[in-house]
Amino acid sequence: MSRPYAFINDEVRDYYQFRDYTLKVPASARAKFDQLNAHLRPHPILPGQVLVMTDGPSHLCTPEENELMLLARNVRLSMSGSVCAALGLPSAGTVLIGCAVVFGVAGAIGGGELGSPMGAVTGQHLFSWFEQ
């Protein structure tokens, strides 16, 4: 079984179009994809937001998937400014875009599984970068 990973979206996208036609998530895997990316629905996916991907067959989330979901949800909240403004912190969305540059926007991490310039980043990479 492969490990879950996350990637940073690079443009405004419709959630359902992106899931069904760009990523071509099979109908049998859409419930899991929706569960992992509940922080995005029903809104458009904005640049800088994190999507969580997995090949795991189970409807139960692994600890790694839970970490990535938490990260992605927190990025969504921080991009709205509510959390960071209240805490006086910079936007985590900006930090994650920087993270994408640090880890290689040419798809160096994860080999660019999605065929996009964003590449893929595992939760371990993201969290270790934030701890520095």
KENU-636137 format. One record per residue (C-alpha): x negated, y, z negated; residue in one letter. Coordinates in pm, whole numbers, plus 50000, padded with zeros to 5 digits. Layout:
REM KENU-636137
px,py,pz,type
X,Y,Z,a
...
***
This chain:
REM KENU-636137
px,py,pz,type
50000,50000,50000,m
49862,50341,50092,s
49837,50626,49847,r
50079,50918,49856,p
49945,51246,49986,y
50055,51604,50028,a
50002,51856,50299,f
50049,52229,50328,i
50302,52350,50582,n
50169,52604,50832,d
50487,52762,50975,e
50857,52816,50906,v
51042,52491,50979,r
51391,52354,50940,d
51374,52073,50684,y
51591,51823,50870,y
51443,51894,51215,q
51095,51856,51073,f
51177,51532,50889,r
51372,51366,51170,d
51204,51488,51489,y
50854,51616,51409,t
50752,51364,51144,l
50992,51101,51280,k
51066,50961,50934,v
51264,50639,50992,p
51621,50633,50864,a
51523,50364,50615,s
51258,50594,50460,a
51456,50921,50457,r
51600,50871,50109,a
51247,50839,49965,k
51123,51137,50169,f
51418,51345,50044,d
51349,51236,49687,q
50984,51338,49712,l
51069,51671,49873,n
51384,51767,49685,a
51219,52102,49604,h
51251,52199,49972,l
51613,52118,50051,r
51831,52281,50182,p
51602,52578,50245,h
51366,52630,50537,p
51013,52506,50473,i
50789,52811,50449,l
50418,52844,50530,p
50212,52747,50226,g
50469,52508,50083,q
50362,52155,49999,v
50529,51844,50143,l
50481,51504,49982,v
50439,51193,50195,m
50416,50823,50112,t
50439,50484,50274,d
50557,50330,49948,g
50862,50111,50001,p
51006,50150,49653,s
51271,50403,49560,h
51094,50435,49224,l
50824,50700,49219,c
50468,50614,49126,t
50276,50836,48881,p
50081,50982,49175,e
50402,51064,49360,e
50538,51231,49045,n
50221,51443,49018,e
50249,51554,49378,l
50620,51630,49341,m
50545,51845,49035,l
50270,52028,49221,l
50493,52088,49522,a
50781,52212,49306,r
50551,52448,49118,n
50417,52589,49444,v
50773,52652,49561,r
50852,52833,49236,l
50533,53035,49242,s
50592,53144,49599,m
50916,53303,49487,s
50705,53504,49244,g
50923,53430,48943,s
50683,53209,48751,v
50361,53389,48838,c
50507,53735,48784,a
50632,53633,48441,a
50290,53492,48348,l
50089,53766,48519,g
49914,53510,48743,l
49834,53514,49115,p
50059,53317,49346,s
49973,52944,49357,a
50082,52944,49721,g
49786,53169,49798,t
49557,52940,49599,v
49683,52635,49790,l
49628,52801,50125,i
49272,52863,50008,g
49260,52500,49903,c
49350,52395,50256,a
49059,52598,50389,v
48820,52454,50129,v
48919,52096,50212,f
48912,52151,50587,g
49203,52273,50794,v
49076,52066,51084,a
49214,51755,50919,g
48894,51644,50748,a
49086,51514,50447,i
49298,51213,50529,g
49199,51225,50893,g
49487,51456,50988,g
49747,51178,50971,e
50019,51404,51097,l
49824,51515,51400,g
49830,51874,51283,s
49555,52120,51198,p
49662,52107,50833,m
49517,51769,50742,g
49627,51583,50433,a
49524,51626,50074,v
49581,51375,49798,t
49707,51484,49457,g
49368,51398,49310,q
49196,51645,49543,h
49443,51923,49468,l
49440,51878,49092,f
49061,51844,49070,s
49026,52165,49271,w
49257,52354,49031,f
49064,52230,48727,e
48740,52391,48849,q
***
